[in-house]
Amino acid sequence: MSEENILIQVAMQIILNAGNARLKASDALSFAKKGEFAKAEELMAQAEEDIVTAHKAQTEVIQNEMSGKGYDYSLLFTHAQDTLMTIKSELTFSKELIDVLKIVIGKDGTNE
């Protein structure tokens, strides 16, 4: 497989897994807004697994490059890296919002 095809394949893995993480974080926030914190935390844990998978794919390419394996520039790979970093930030923010909702709504899902 050519280096270009490898980068395309890795970029798509990153985008797919990061996108899945974003969807799960969004769903987690929806559950948290309803006070369903156990489900929200379950989804956030799954989102973290997805983002770790995406990050590992990126890291493999970076480590290969550090070891001397060269890759041509790929706009798609650059986009994938941008997507990964953006969604990683969204996950961090989502966790914080869920913690705030626990305070506002109450950890048991009530306003008491």
N, C-alpha and C positions, 0 to 999 in steps of 0.2 A: 504494500500500500504506500502511495506517495506521501510525503510530508504534508502536502496540501490537504489530501484526503484525511490524514490523521487529525490535523487541526480542525477541519470541518466536523469530523466525528466528535472530537472532544468538545468543541464549541457547542454542538447540539446537545451533548450530555449536560453541559453546564447550564445552558438555557432551559432545558427541560426540567432538570432537578431544581434549579432556582425558582422557576415558574411554579412548580408544584409546591415548593415551600411558601411562596407568596400566597397561593390559594388557601393553603392550610392555615396560615397566619390570619388571613382575612376571615375565614370561617371561625377561627378561634376567637377573634374579636367579637363576632356576631354572637357566639355563645356566651362570652363574658358579659356582653351588654344585657343579656337576659338573666345573668346571675348563675349561669351554668359553668362554674369554674373548673370542675373536674374534666368536663369535655374540652373546655378551652385549653387546659394544660396538656391534655392528651394530644390535641392537635398541634400545639406548639412544640411538643417533644418530637412529633413526626416531622414538623417543618424543620427542626434543627437537624434531624437525620438527613433530610433531603439537601439541606444547605451544606452539610459536611460532605456528602457524596459529590456535590458540585465542586466544592473546594478541592477535594482530593483529585478530581480530574484536572483541574487547573494546575495544581501543584506538581503533578506528574510531568506536565509539559515544561514547567519552569525548571524543575530539577534536571530534566533531559537537556535543556538549553544550557544550564550551568555546567553540565558534564561535557559540553562541547558539541552536542547535537544541535545543528542549526535549523531554524525554520524561517521560511519567508514570511513577510508581514501578511497578516490576515485580518481584514476588517471584521469578519464574522467572529473571530476569536477575540478581538478587542471588544466588540459588542458584548460577547458572552462574559468577559471579565467585568465590564461595566455593569451588566445585569446582575452578576453575582454580588458585587459590592453594594449595589443599590438595595437589593433584596435583603442582604445581610443586615444592613442598617434598618430596613423595615422590620425585620424580626426583633431586633434590639428594642426598637420603639414600641412594637406590639406588646412585648413582655412588660415594658414599663406601663403601658396603658392598661393592661390587664391587672397589674398590681394596684393602679389607681382605682380601677373599677371595684376591686375587692374592698378598698377602703370606703368608697362612696356607697356601694350597694350593700356591702357586708359580705364577709367571707362565706357565709352560708347561703347567699343569694337573696337576703332580705335587706331592708333599709334600717335594720335595728342594730 
